[in-house]
Amino acid sequence: MVSLFKPMEWAFGHLSVDMGIDLGTANTLVCVRGRGIILNEPSVVAVKKGTNEVLLDGMAVGNTAKAMLGKTPGSIEAIRPLKHGVIADFDVTEKMLRYFIAKVHEGRQWVKPQVVIAVPVGITPVERRAVIHSAERAGARRVYLIDEPMAAGIGCDMPVTEARGSMVVDIGGGTTEIAVLSLAGSVVSTSLRIAGDEMDEAIISHLRRHHNLLIGELTAERVKLTVGSAWPMEQELSMEVKGRDSINGLPRCTTVTSIEIREALSVPVTQICEAIRGILEEAPPEISADLFDAGLTLVGGGSLLYGIAEGISDHLGVHARVVDDPLTAVARGTGIFLEKLDIFASVLGTDED
């Protein structure tokens, strides 16, 4: 049996489309070895309310489902199965993964892929096993886990395997992952449950308190991307925001400015800065010397907030920079791991952990 197994494993390895997955609270990205990022869709699933039955014969996932957020009738629910970077609904997450894996694997049902999944640094062993088992049930042949900051560091071509400190701050949808990396490991790290979603909530709260206007997640995200900032703009902006009047319940429009939205975002931005400070204070002195020279590297969708690097640099006195294409840094890192799996497998979590 052993002699037959190895040729079969070799065949599966050459016929399957092995993939790296950045399984995020807001978006899921898939990177395929040799092809780069081939999927980037919201981590949203539309189901019949009260059940886990995915609409459209299992196809109401990603972009299709996100378009339904806040607009569904009573019988339909558009949900995000991950909260703060971890699985909140195992059944729906499994169905979402199955959809993404099948879409990337292009219908090869008779052969299963190897999958590398990036996860938050703060998740528990139980949560790690839950991710592995969900991916296996969704169709993966073998599953490896890698911490998101390490994947981001590899994806940004940082010297994370060398004997010098590198710091990654990954501001995602549900969590901000902060880690100091050296010699292919994490020296100090934390997972902060303050990130893009909390920024959206801050905007929703601001519009409700100061404009008596009720808005949803999609509108708040649009405000954040259009006029949101963490640092004064060269030219301050304004935009019209439409929603429901909180007093009379009627549709209404109001105008907001980048100045007031920056003030609304100051609380979550400051919390992220203080979490970074905490990790810097924990780093060994020799690592701190490296970080003074190298600074901080920002990745993730939250790093696209205007002036976030300048705001962090001013708050901490340490240089911060946003990498090119920060949204795909983690997914790119999982792809590089796939290419060098024989080297990196020893530092990854697997289904044998």
RODO-2510 file (C-alpha; in nm, 4 decimals, decimal comma):
residues 353
     n   res          X          Y          Z
     1     m     0,0000     0,0000     0,0000
     2     v     0,2802     0,2434     0,0802
     3     s     0,4422     0,1910    -0,2595
     4     l     0,1135     0,2793    -0,4305
     5     f     0,0457     0,5791    -0,2082
     6     k     0,3536     0,7806    -0,3072
     7     p     0,2852     0,7721    -0,6843
     8     m    -0,0763     0,8713    -0,6128
     9     e     0,0410     1,1586    -0,3910
    10     w     0,2802     1,2684    -0,6660
    11     a    -0,0032     1,2588    -0,9202
    12     f    -0,2361     1,4586    -0,6950
    13     g     0,0367     1,7156    -0,6410
    14     h     0,0822     1,7709    -1,0131
    15     l    -0,2877     1,7707    -1,1064
    16     s    -0,4299     1,9749    -0,8184
    17     v    -0,4349     2,3550    -0,8050
    18     d    -0,2637     2,4162    -0,4702
    19     m    -0,3561     2,7501    -0,3200
    20     g    -0,2851     2,9974    -0,0426
    21     i    -0,5839     3,1608     0,1252
    22     d    -0,6008     3,4861     0,3189
    23     l    -0,9215     3,4073     0,5078
    24     g    -1,0168     3,7512     0,6319
    25     t    -1,3148     3,8897     0,8215
    26     a    -1,3925     4,1307     0,5374
    27     n    -1,2391     3,9675     0,2288
    28     t    -1,0985     3,6320     0,1199
    29     l    -0,8070     3,6284    -0,1253
    30     v    -0,6710     3,3201    -0,2991
    31     c    -0,3217     3,2932    -0,4452
    32     v    -0,2308     3,0051    -0,6774
    33     r     0,1268     2,8897    -0,7220
    34     g     0,2715     3,0378    -1,0404
    35     r    -0,0402     3,2465    -1,1152
    36     g    -0,0588     3,4985    -0,8311
    37     i    -0,3835     3,6365    -0,6851
    38     i    -0,6749     3,4939    -0,8797
    39     l    -0,9640     3,5555    -0,6391
    40     n    -1,0509     3,8493    -0,4152
    41     e    -1,4082     3,8496    -0,2877
    42     p    -1,5924     3,9587     0,0286
    43     s    -1,6236     3,7006     0,3088
    44     v    -2,0024     3,7163     0,2921
    45     v    -2,2639     3,4439     0,2420
    46     a    -2,6383     3,4839     0,1751
    47     v    -2,8569     3,2175     0,3394
    48     k    -3,2236     3,1505     0,4045
    49     k    -3,2989     3,3031     0,7427
    50     g    -3,3028     3,0503     1,0244
    51     t    -3,1059     2,7971     0,8198
    52     n    -2,7581     2,7579     0,6750
    53     e    -2,8890     2,6933     0,3250
    54     v    -2,6881     2,9097     0,0853
    55     l    -2,9009     3,0776    -0,1782
    56     l    -2,8688     3,0341    -0,5552
    57     d    -2,7770     2,6662    -0,5173
    58     g    -2,4733     2,7483    -0,3036
    59     m    -2,3526     3,0320    -0,5278
    60     a    -2,4661     3,3325    -0,3190
    61     v    -2,1168     3,3903    -0,1845
    62     g    -1,8628     3,6736    -0,2111
    63     n    -1,9508     3,9653    -0,4382
    64     t    -2,3028     3,8358    -0,5001
    65     a    -2,3752     3,8127    -0,1272
    66     k    -2,2128     4,1454    -0,0311
    67     a    -2,4453     4,3294    -0,2693
    68     m    -2,7301     4,2006    -0,0494
    69     l    -2,5914     4,3379     0,2819
    70     g    -2,8532     4,5567     0,4485
    71     k    -3,0984     4,5076     0,1612
    72     t    -3,2408     4,1591     0,2162
    73     p    -3,6083     4,0764     0,2781
    74     g    -3,7078     3,9030     0,6002
    75     s    -3,6550     3,5548     0,4569
    76     i    -3,2931     3,6140     0,3521
    77     e    -2,9864     3,6923     0,5612
    78     a    -2,6485     3,8116     0,4320
    79     i    -2,3914     3,7182     0,6970
    80     r    -2,0193     3,7302     0,7601
    81     p    -1,9243     3,3893     0,9031
    82     l    -1,5950     3,5197     1,0466
    83     k    -1,5776     3,7628     1,3359
    84     h    -1,2520     3,9279     1,4415
    85     g    -1,0558     3,6937     1,2158
    86     v    -1,1935     3,3680     1,3599
    87     i    -1,4786     3,1408     1,2603
    88     a    -1,8095     3,2403     1,4192
    89     d    -2,0253     3,0081     1,2073
    90     f    -1,8476     2,6826     1,1205
    91     d    -2,1083     2,5447     0,8810
    92     v    -2,1358     2,8625     0,6732
    93     t    -1,7572     2,9115     0,6712
    94     e    -1,7159     2,5593     0,5371
    95     k    -1,9655     2,6304     0,2580
    96     m    -1,7928     2,9574     0,1759
    97     l    -1,4533     2,7836     0,1596
    98     r    -1,5985     2,5064    -0,0553
    99     y    -1,7315     2,7672    -0,2989
   100     f    -1,3965     2,9513    -0,3222
   101     i    -1,1888     2,6321    -0,3469
   102     a    -1,4163     2,4883    -0,6175
   103     k    -1,4082     2,8169    -0,8096
   104     v    -1,0292     2,8276    -0,8070
   105     h    -0,9915     2,4534    -0,8616
   106     e    -1,2054     2,4841    -1,1748
   107     g    -1,4256     2,1812    -1,1148
   108     r    -1,1513     1,9214    -1,0503
   109     q    -1,3650     1,7298    -0,7987
   110     w    -1,1633     1,4070    -0,8182
   111     v    -0,8377     1,5639    -0,6983
   112     k    -0,7962     1,7777    -0,3869
   113     p    -0,5567     2,0703    -0,3396
   114     q    -0,3037     2,1486    -0,0701
   115     v    -0,4004     2,4704     0,1043
   116     v    -0,2047     2,7246     0,3106
   117     i    -0,4333     2,9465     0,5210
   118     a    -0,3249     3,2669     0,6946
   119     v    -0,4766     3,3091     1,0429
   120     p    -0,4582     3,5733     1,3202
   121     v    -0,1724     3,5342     1,5678
   122     g    -0,4067     3,5377     1,8653
   123     i    -0,6345     3,2451     1,7840
   124     t    -0,6453     2,9469     2,0190
   125     p    -0,5421     2,5887     1,9366
   126     v    -0,9118     2,4973     1,9243
   127     e    -0,9762     2,7756     1,6719
   128     r    -0,6758     2,6661     1,4661
   129     r    -0,8105     2,3113     1,4486
   130     a    -1,1514     2,4492     1,3505
   131     v    -0,9974     2,6306     1,0524
   132     i    -0,8107     2,3145     0,9466
   133     h    -1,1153     2,0913     0,9739
   134     s    -1,3381     2,3402     0,7891
   135     a    -1,0891     2,3547     0,5012
   136     e    -1,0590     1,9751     0,4915
   137     r    -1,4347     1,9303     0,4792
   138     a    -1,4480     2,1991     0,2095
   139     g    -1,2229     1,9866    -0,0134
   140     a    -0,8587     2,0430     0,0858
   141     r    -0,6216     1,7439     0,0718
   142     r    -0,3780     1,8863     0,3256
   143     v    -0,3969     2,2108     0,5235
   144     y    -0,1161     2,4281     0,6601
   145     l    -0,1628     2,7356     0,8792
   146     i     0,0598     3,0410     0,8883
   147     d     0,0283     3,3525     1,1036
   148     e    -0,0877     3,6550     0,9050
   149     p     0,2065     3,8837     0,9971
   150     m     0,4582     3,6192     0,8885
   151     a     0,2736     3,5685     0,5593
   152     a     0,2650     3,9465     0,5081
   153     g     0,6364     3,9766     0,5821
   154     i     0,7185     3,7073     0,3262
   155     g     0,4785     3,8619     0,0767
   156     c     0,6506     4,2005     0,1135
   157     d     0,9972     4,0468     0,0731
   158     m     1,1008     4,1478     0,4245
   159     p     1,4068     3,9767     0,5836
   160     v     1,1908     3,7723     0,8229
   161     t     1,4193     3,4665     0,8065
   162     e     1,7315     3,6664     0,9012
   163     a     1,8682     3,7461     1,2473
   164     r     1,7281     4,0979     1,2540
   165     g     1,3970     4,2430     1,3605
   166     s     1,1145     4,3300     1,1214
   167     m     0,7780     4,4674     1,2318
   168     v     0,4504     4,4079     1,0489
   169     v     0,1190     4,5780     1,1263
   170     d    -0,1682     4,4153     0,9361
   171     i    -0,4846     4,6276     0,9682
   172     g    -0,7614     4,4057     0,8387
   173     g    -1,1380     4,4091     0,8678
   174     g    -1,1838     4,2361     1,2027
   175     t    -0,8378     4,2449     1,3605
   176     t    -0,5111     4,4352     1,3579
   177     e    -0,2223     4,1890     1,3670
   178     i     0,1027     4,3288     1,5089
   179     a     0,4218     4,1250     1,5209
   180     v     0,7976     4,1615     1,5445
   181     l     0,9560     3,8903     1,3292
   182     s     1,3055     3,7411     1,3278
   183     l     1,4579     3,4076     1,2199
   184     a     1,1264     3,2891     1,0661
   185     g     0,9422     3,3306     1,3945
   186     s     0,7468     3,5819     1,5977
   187     v     0,9462     3,7500     1,8765
   188     v     0,6479     3,9374     2,0213
   189     s     0,2982     3,9736     1,8770
   190     t    -0,0624     4,0618     1,9478
   191     s    -0,3992     4,0455     1,7789
   192     l    -0,6112     4,3569     1,8424
   193     r    -0,9842     4,3391     1,7768
   194     i    -0,9864     4,6964     1,6531
   195     a    -0,9600     4,7356     1,2758
   196     g    -1,1575     4,8336     0,9658
   197     d    -1,4963     4,7205     1,0997
   198     e    -1,4540     4,9331     1,4130
   199     m    -1,3660     5,2316     1,1920
   200     d    -1,6930     5,1763     1,0047
   201     e    -1,8797     5,1539     1,3361
   202     a    -1,7201     5,4816     1,4478
   203     i    -1,8517     5,6497     1,1325
   204     i    -2,2005     5,5001     1,1805
   205     s    -2,2041     5,6246     1,5406
   206     h    -2,0840     5,9718     1,4378
   207     l    -2,3575     6,0113     1,1738
   208     r    -2,6208     5,8960     1,4213
   209     r    -2,5079     6,1280     1,7033
   210     h    -2,4190     6,4403     1,5093
   211     h    -2,6443     6,4242     1,2022
   212     n    -2,9391     6,2115     1,3242
   213     l    -2,8775     5,9902     1,0220
   214     l    -2,8828     5,6113     1,0238
   215     i    -2,6550     5,4420     0,7695
   216     g    -2,5429     5,0845     0,7027
   217     e    -2,2057     4,9086     0,6773
   218     l    -2,1624     4,9600     0,3033
   219     t    -2,2305     5,3336     0,3266
   220     a    -1,9934     5,3710     0,6227
   221     e    -1,7199     5,1908     0,4304
   222     r    -1,7770     5,4187     0,1329
   223     v    -1,7450     5,7276     0,3581
   224     k    -1,4232     5,5890     0,5082
   225     l    -1,2663     5,5261     0,1680
   226     t    -1,3819     5,8597     0,0214
   227     v    -1,3209     6,1174     0,2953
   228     g    -1,1732     5,9146     0,5843
   229     s    -0,8225     5,9973     0,7075
   230     a    -0,5845     5,9658     0,9999
   231     w    -0,3814     6,2747     0,9101
   232     p    -0,4772     6,6198     0,7740
   233     m    -0,5321     6,6184     0,3990
   234     e    -0,3648     6,8625     0,1622
   235     q    -0,7153     6,9586     0,0557
   236     e    -0,9976     6,8651     0,2915
   237     l    -1,2934     6,6938     0,1260
   238     s    -1,6681     6,6577     0,1736
   239     m    -1,9348     6,4210     0,0443
   240     e    -2,3082     6,3643     0,0564
   241     v    -2,4291     6,0706     0,2635
   242     k    -2,7768     5,9221     0,2263
   243     g    -2,9623     5,7242     0,4885
   244     r    -3,2661     5,7263     0,7171
   245     d    -3,3514     6,0099     0,9524
   246     s    -3,3302     5,8746     1,3074
   247     i    -3,6135     6,1037     1,4242
   248     n    -3,8876     6,0854     1,1602
   249     g    -3,7703     5,7685     0,9836
   250     l    -3,7715     5,9238     0,6371
   251     p    -3,4924     5,9007     0,3751
   252     r    -3,2550     6,1964     0,4005
   253     c    -2,9196     6,3243     0,2783
   254     t    -2,6525     6,5147     0,4687
   255     t    -2,3009     6,6418     0,3972
   256     v    -1,9979     6,5296     0,5974
   257     t    -1,6406     6,6604     0,5850
   258     s    -1,3082     6,4818     0,6043
   259     i    -1,2281     6,6844     0,9182
   260     e    -1,5218     6,5467     1,1179
   261     i    -1,4720     6,1933     0,9890
   262     r    -1,1042     6,2098     1,0905
   263     e    -1,2178     6,3089     1,4391
   264     a    -1,4622     6,0161     1,4447
   265     l    -1,1828     5,7769     1,3417
   266     s    -0,9346     5,9136     1,5956
   267     v    -1,0425     5,6662     1,8677
   268     p    -0,9794     5,3397     1,6745
   269     v    -0,6638     5,4858     1,5157
   270     t    -0,5276     5,5819     1,8587
   271     q    -0,6073     5,2347     1,9950
   272     i    -0,4088     5,0790     1,7109
   273     c    -0,1167     5,3146     1,7809
   274     e    -0,1179     5,2230     2,1503
   275     a    -0,1199     4,8511     2,0682
   276     i     0,1841     4,9052     1,8446
   277     r     0,3516     5,0936     2,1294
   278     g     0,2913     4,7978     2,3598
   279     i     0,4656     4,5575     2,1223
   280     l     0,7574     4,7980     2,0700
   281     e     0,8015     4,8175     2,4479
   282     e     0,8127     4,4358     2,4712
   283     a     1,0730     4,3915     2,1978
   284     p     1,4292     4,3031     2,3114
   285     p     1,6765     4,5958     2,2956
   286     e     1,8728     4,4497     2,0015
   287     i     1,5494     4,4106     1,8070
   288     s     1,4510     4,7670     1,8966
   289     a     1,7746     4,8900     1,7409
   290     d     1,6803     4,7102     1,4172
   291     l     1,3296     4,8569     1,4233
   292     f     1,4636     5,2096     1,4683
   293     d     1,6425     5,1690     1,1358
   294     a     1,3797     4,9632     0,9504
   295     g     1,0618     5,1189     1,0907
   296     l     0,7165     4,9610     1,0699
   297     t     0,5545     4,8049     0,7643
   298     l     0,1781     4,8502     0,7233
   299     v    -0,0356     4,6076     0,5229
   300     g    -0,4052     4,5178     0,4992
   301     g    -0,7086     4,7120     0,3826
   302     g    -0,6999     4,9437     0,6847
   303     s    -0,3580     5,0724     0,5799
   304     l    -0,5296     5,2356     0,2803
   305     l    -0,6828     5,4936     0,5150
   306     y    -0,5375     5,8277     0,4077
   307     g    -0,2425     5,9348     0,6245
   308     i    -0,2386     5,6269     0,8493
   309     a     0,1403     5,5923     0,8182
   310     e     0,1941     5,9604     0,8994
   311     g    -0,0425     5,9371     1,1952
   312     i     0,1367     5,6346     1,3415
   313     s     0,4808     5,7897     1,2824
   314     d     0,3744     6,1097     1,4578
   315     h     0,2181     5,9217     1,7499
   316     l     0,5125     5,6871     1,8127
   317     g     0,8146     5,8654     1,6727
   318     v     0,9009     5,5600     1,4609
   319     h     0,8922     5,5626     1,0822
   320     a     0,5977     5,3774     0,9283
   321     r     0,5357     5,2971     0,5634
   322     v     0,2551     5,1403     0,3626
   323     v     0,3717     4,8751     0,1153
   324     d     0,2658     4,8658    -0,2475
   325     d    -0,0619     4,6768    -0,2880
   326     p    -0,1136     4,6233     0,0871
   327     l    -0,4433     4,4369     0,0337
   328     t    -0,2709     4,1355    -0,1221
   329     a     0,0444     4,1157     0,0949
   330     v    -0,0772     3,8254     0,3117
   331     a    -0,2134     3,6288     0,0154
   332     r     0,1117     3,6812    -0,1776
   333     g     0,2999     3,5455     0,1228
   334     t     0,0919     3,2271     0,1288
   335     g     0,1739     3,1810    -0,2396
   336     i     0,5470     3,2068    -0,1720
   337     f     0,5101     2,9502     0,1063
   338     l     0,3472     2,7158    -0,1420
   339     e     0,6406     2,7568    -0,3785
   340     k     0,8850     2,6751    -0,0958
   341     l     0,6688     2,4333     0,0988
   342     d     0,9487     2,1801     0,1445
   343     i     1,1508     2,4485     0,3248
   344     f     0,8782     2,6161     0,5271
   345     a     0,6559     2,3200     0,6208
   346     s     0,8548     2,2709     0,9414
   347     v     0,7491     2,6156     1,0709
   348     l     0,3850     2,5877     0,9632
   349     g     0,0933     2,4336     1,1481
   350     t    -0,0601     2,1299     0,9770
   351     d    -0,3478     1,8950     1,0285
   352     e    -0,1090     1,6822     1,2327
   353     d    -0,0709     1,9481     1,5052
***
